[in-house]
Amino acid sequence: MDFLRSLFSQTLGLGSQKERLLDELTLEGVVRYMQSERCQRVICLVGAGISTSAGIPDFRSPTTGLYANLEKYHLPYPEAIFEIGYFKKHPEPFFALAKELYPGQFKPTICHYFIRLLKEKGLLLRCYTQNIDTLERVAGLEPEDLVEAHGTFYTSHCTSQLCRHEYTLGWMKEKLFSEVTPKCEKCQSVVKPAPLAPRPVPRPSWAQWVLPLCLHVTVSSGSGPVCLRVSTSDIIFFGENLPSRFFSCLQSDFRKVDLLIIMGTSLQVQPFASLIGKAPLSTPRLLINKEKTGQTDPFLGMMMGLGGGMDFDSKKAYRDVAWLGDCDQGCLALADLLGWKKELEDLVRKEHAHIDAQSGSSTPNPTTAASPRTSPPPGKAEAKTTDGEKPQ
């Protein structure tokens, strides 16, 4: 019944309550709405595009993306490095890549600090992130502010029902940088003869993922099988389920959200991409990205369980706005219109200086070294993309 109600509501307009809350479908219109009493709770949905200026590649850009630069790992196909089945057999490529992308080597970007500013202004309801780089935490967001949908490097676990031991960021770092495959220290003992297996997890759709906290491998020894559990950071791999926090927060957050800000994501990975369709039908949605995305046909989206697609250009468009360009510049443009630009610039400089002082380094982010002092381009909600734009 819920499916049919949502289907008719979003495709036929039956039972829907579409109220246009933006006086115009531009960044300026979004700003005026944010400054009104109607906008009290903002949810940010972010992807790899908000971290690229920190020097972390996104996934799908044709020449610079992560998937385009994995030849040295000799994978059968690029996505295999994040597939749970491949990882069980060949964990070495993932851990080698994890060493390259390990937290502590990068600084948060303007986008990360803009989200923190939303929190400080009392507007941030939650930040849902696809990223595993922990830069949201480094920027000052607390665990309760975040839903790390695809996991995080921040903690590591063994998920044996007899163990479930947690490991720290420092423990994982020591293992990775000593080029030792991380294994659970509590589980290297004799176990039952039958091979151990991960806990069964319900898989209601092809698109859901799993949290591989501990993988089980049995080997023969003189006294019987020994369980060597490979401990990974709490990162979600293709083929398994998302953490329960994703679903519990989704149920409560999206009922009361007043504005969605979507940044730096191609919206190609489910179920995260379906979040744009979970907000009430009147809730405005702002996309800051290098190209338009999320424009699923409403009927097809509902039939596939992906939610309502974004509509920037049709005559029926009433709540979706796209600002096309670099995500940092988009946040600067938005902050400028809100009157927060100097506050954001000062926050970035102060926090980067603090990080440098702690690490004894003064290395700037590759592409944002001067960006806090650089005015954004004539930012506006664009209607068209160019051939040179790349997805984030």
C-alpha positions in Angstrom: 0.0 0.0 0.0 2.8 2.4 0.8 4.4 1.6 -2.6 1.1 2.3 -4.5 0.4 5.4 -2.4 3.8 6.8 -3.3 3.5 5.7 -6.9 0.2 7.5 -7.5 1.4 10.5 -5.5 4.6 11.1 -7.4 3.5 10.1 -10.9 -0.1 11.0 -11.1 -0.3 13.7 -8.5 -3.0 11.9 -6.6 -3.0 12.6 -2.9 0.1 14.7 -3.1 0.5 18.1 -1.5 3.0 19.9 -3.8 3.5 23.4 -2.5 6.0 25.7 -4.3 8.2 27.1 -1.6 10.8 28.8 -3.8 9.9 32.1 -5.4 12.3 31.3 -8.2 14.3 28.2 -9.2 17.7 29.8 -8.8 20.4 29.9 -6.1 19.1 33.3 -5.1 15.6 31.7 -4.6 17.1 29.0 -2.4 18.9 31.6 -0.3 15.7 33.6 0.3 14.0 30.3 1.4 16.9 29.5 3.7 16.6 32.9 5.3 12.9 32.4 5.9 11.1 30.8 8.9 10.1 27.9 6.7 13.6 26.5 6.5 14.7 25.1 9.9 16.2 21.7 9.0 18.7 21.0 6.2 19.9 17.6 5.1 23.1 17.4 3.1 23.7 14.4 0.8 27.3 14.4 -0.3 29.6 12.2 -2.4 33.2 12.1 -3.6 33.0 15.4 -5.4 33.3 17.4 -2.2 36.7 15.8 -1.4 38.4 16.0 -4.8 39.9 19.4 -4.0 41.6 17.8 -1.0 43.5 15.5 -3.4 41.2 12.5 -3.1 40.0 11.3 -6.5 36.3 10.7 -7.2 35.3 7.4 -8.7 33.9 8.0 -12.2 35.7 10.9 -13.9 37.1 9.4 -17.1 40.8 10.3 -16.7 41.3 11.4 -13.0 38.7 9.2 -11.3 39.7 6.3 -9.0 38.3 3.6 -11.4 40.4 4.9 -14.2 43.7 4.5 -12.3 43.6 1.0 -10.8 45.8 -0.7 -13.5 48.6 -1.5 -11.0 46.2 -3.7 -8.9 45.5 -6.0 -11.9 41.8 -6.2 -11.1 39.4 -8.1 -13.4 37.4 -4.9 -13.5 37.7 -1.6 -11.5 34.7 -2.1 -9.2 36.1 -5.4 -8.0 38.3 -3.6 -5.5 35.2 -2.8 -3.5 33.3 -6.0 -4.0 33.0 -8.2 -1.0 33.4 -11.5 -2.9 36.6 -10.4 -4.5 37.9 -9.0 -1.2 37.4 -12.3 0.5 39.8 -13.9 -2.0 42.1 -11.0 -2.6 42.2 -8.5 0.2 45.6 -7.1 -0.8 44.5 -4.6 -3.5 42.0 -3.0 -1.2 44.5 -2.6 1.7 47.1 -1.2 -0.7 44.6 1.4 -1.9 43.4 2.1 1.6 47.0 3.0 2.5 47.1 5.6 -0.3 43.7 7.1 0.8 44.2 6.8 4.5 42.8 9.5 6.8 45.2 12.1 8.2 46.9 12.8 4.8 44.2 15.2 3.6 42.5 18.4 4.9 38.7 19.1 4.7 37.6 21.3 1.9 35.4 24.4 1.7 32.4 22.1 1.2 33.1 20.3 4.5 33.4 23.5 6.4 30.2 24.9 4.8 28.4 21.9 6.2 29.9 22.6 9.6 28.7 26.2 9.3 25.2 24.9 8.7 25.5 23.1 12.0 26.8 26.1 13.8 23.9 28.2 12.4 21.5 25.5 13.8 20.3 24.5 10.4 21.9 21.1 9.9 19.6 18.1 10.6 22.0 15.5 9.3 24.8 15.0 6.7 24.5 11.7 4.8 27.8 11.0 3.2 29.0 8.3 0.7 32.6 9.1 1.5 34.9 6.9 3.7 37.6 9.6 4.1 36.3 10.8 7.5 36.8 14.5 6.4 33.4 15.4 7.8 34.6 14.4 11.2 37.9 16.3 10.8 35.9 19.4 9.8 34.1 19.3 13.1 30.9 17.3 12.6 30.1 14.9 15.5 29.0 11.3 15.0 25.4 12.2 15.7 25.5 14.8 12.8 26.5 12.1 10.4 25.2 9.0 8.6 28.3 7.5 7.0 26.3 5.4 4.5 29.2 3.5 3.0 31.2 3.2 6.2 34.3 4.8 7.5 37.9 4.4 8.3 37.3 5.8 11.7 36.7 2.4 13.4 37.4 -1.2 12.6 35.7 -4.3 13.9 35.7 -8.0 14.0 32.2 -9.3 13.7 32.5 -12.8 14.9 29.6 -13.4 17.3 32.2 -14.7 19.7 34.4 -11.6 19.3 33.1 -8.3 17.8 36.3 -6.7 19.0 36.8 -3.1 17.9 40.0 -1.6 16.7 41.1 2.0 16.6 42.1 4.2 13.8 45.7 4.0 15.0 45.7 0.2 15.1 44.5 0.0 11.5 47.0 2.6 10.4 49.9 0.7 12.0 48.9 -2.5 10.1 48.4 -0.8 6.8 51.6 1.2 6.9 53.6 -1.9 7.9 52.0 -3.7 4.9 50.5 -6.3 7.2 47.0 -7.6 6.3 45.0 -6.7 9.4 43.7 -9.7 11.2 41.6 -10.0 14.3 43.9 -10.5 17.3 41.2 -12.2 19.3 40.3 -14.9 16.8 43.5 -16.6 15.9 42.7 -19.8 17.8 41.3 -23.2 17.2 37.6 -23.2 16.2 34.9 -25.7 15.3 35.8 -27.9 12.4 33.1 -26.4 10.2 34.3 -23.3 8.3 33.0 -20.1 9.8 31.0 -17.7 7.8 29.8 -14.1 8.1 26.4 -13.5 9.7 23.5 -13.9 7.3 22.0 -10.5 6.3 18.7 -9.9 4.6 19.1 -8.8 1.0 15.8 -7.2 0.0 17.1 -5.8 -3.3 20.0 -6.1 -5.7 21.1 -2.6 -4.9 21.8 -3.0 -1.2 25.3 -3.3 0.4 26.9 -5.0 3.3 29.1 -3.9 6.1 32.1 -6.3 6.0 33.6 -5.8 9.4 35.3 -9.2 9.6 35.9 -11.9 7.0 36.5 -15.5 8.0 39.1 -17.8 6.4 39.8 -21.3 7.8 43.2 -23.0 7.2 44.4 -26.4 8.3 46.8 -26.8 11.1 48.2 -29.7 13.1 45.4 -29.4 15.7 42.6 -28.6 13.4 41.1 -25.6 11.6 42.3 -22.2 12.7 40.1 -19.1 12.2 42.1 -16.2 10.7 39.6 -13.4 10.5 40.6 -10.6 8.2 39.7 -7.3 10.0 38.7 -4.4 7.7 37.9 -0.9 8.5 34.1 -0.3 8.8 33.7 0.3 5.1 30.8 -0.9 3.0 31.6 -3.1 0.0 29.5 -3.8 -3.1 27.2 -6.7 -2.6 26.2 -6.3 1.0 24.0 -4.3 3.4 24.2 -0.8 4.7 24.6 -0.1 8.4 21.4 0.0 10.4 21.9 3.7 11.3 21.3 4.6 7.6 17.8 3.1 7.7 16.8 4.3 11.2 17.9 7.9 10.6 16.3 7.9 7.2 12.9 7.0 8.7 12.9 10.0 11.1 15.0 12.6 9.3 13.2 12.8 5.9 9.8 13.3 7.4 10.8 16.7 8.7 13.5 18.0 6.3 12.9 21.5 4.9 15.8 21.5 2.4 18.0 19.0 0.7 21.5 20.1 -0.5 23.1 17.5 -2.7 26.8 18.0 -3.5 29.4 16.1 -5.4 27.6 12.9 -6.3 26.6 11.2 -9.5 23.6 9.6 -7.7 24.4 6.3 -9.4 24.8 4.1 -6.3 21.7 2.7 -4.6 20.2 2.9 -2.1 21.9 6.2 -1.3 20.7 7.7 -4.6 17.1 7.1 -3.7 17.3 9.4 -0.7 16.4 12.4 -3.0 13.0 10.9 -3.3 12.4 10.4 0.4 11.7 14.0 1.3 8.2 15.5 1.3 7.0 16.5 -2.1 7.2 20.3 -1.3 10.8 20.1 0.0 13.2 22.1 -2.2 16.3 20.3 -3.5 19.6 22.1 -4.4 22.2 20.3 -6.5 25.8 21.6 -6.4 27.7 19.5 -8.9 29.6 19.5 -12.1 26.7 18.2 -14.1 23.0 17.5 -13.6 22.2 14.2 -12.1 19.3 12.4 -10.4 16.9 13.0 -13.2 15.3 9.6 -13.1 11.9 9.3 -14.8 9.4 9.5 -12.0 7.4 6.5 -13.0 10.4 4.4 -13.7 12.0 5.5 -10.5 9.0 4.5 -8.5 8.7 1.1 -10.2 12.4 0.4 -9.4 12.1 1.7 -5.9 14.5 4.6 -6.6 12.2 7.4 -5.5 11.2 10.5 -7.4 13.7 11.9 -9.8 14.9 15.5 -9.9 13.3 17.9 -12.4 15.3 21.0 -13.3 13.9 22.0 -16.7 10.4 20.9 -17.4 7.3 23.1 -17.2 6.3 21.2 -14.1 9.6 22.0 -12.3 8.8 23.6 -9.0 11.4 22.7 -6.3 14.7 21.6 -7.9 17.7 23.9 -8.5 21.0 23.0 -10.1 24.2 25.0 -9.6 26.7 23.6 -12.0 30.4 23.8 -11.4 33.1 23.1 -8.8 31.6 22.2 -5.4 33.8 24.4 -3.4 32.9 27.4 -5.6 29.3 26.5 -5.3 29.5 26.6 -1.5 31.3 29.9 -1.7 28.6 31.3 -4.0 25.9 30.1 -1.6 27.7 31.4 1.4 28.2 34.8 -0.3 24.5 35.2 -0.9 23.7 34.1 2.6 26.2 36.7 4.0 28.4 33.9 5.4 31.3 34.2 3.0 33.9 35.8 5.2 32.9 33.6 8.1 33.4 30.5 5.9 36.8 31.8 4.6 38.0 32.5 8.1 36.9 29.1 9.3 38.8 27.3 6.5 42.0 29.2 7.2 41.8 28.8 11.0 41.1 25.0 10.8 43.7 24.4 8.2 46.3 26.2 10.3 45.3 24.1 13.3 45.7 20.9 11.3 49.1 22.1 10.0 50.2 22.9 13.6 49.2 19.5 14.8 50.9 17.6 12.0 53.9 19.9 11.7 53.2 20.5 8.0 52.0 23.4 6.0 51.0 21.5 2.9 47.8 23.1 1.3 45.0 21.1 -0.3 46.0 20.7 -4.0 43.3 22.8 -5.5 42.0 24.9 -2.6 45.2 26.6 -1.4 44.0 30.0 -2.5 40.3 29.3 -2.8 39.2 30.8 0.5 40.4 34.2 -0.8 39.0 33.7 -4.3 35.6 35.0 -5.1 33.3 32.4 -6.7 32.5 32.9 -10.4 29.2 34.5 -11.2 27.5 31.5 -9.6 23.9 30.8 -10.6 21.6 27.9 -11.1 22.6 26.7 -14.6 20.2 25.2 -17.0 22.7 23.4 -19.3 25.9 21.5 -19.0 28.9 21.7 -21.2 30.7 18.9 -23.0 33.8 19.4 -20.8 32.0 18.8 -17.5 32.8 15.7 -15.6 30.6 13.9 -13.1 31.4 13.8 -9.4 
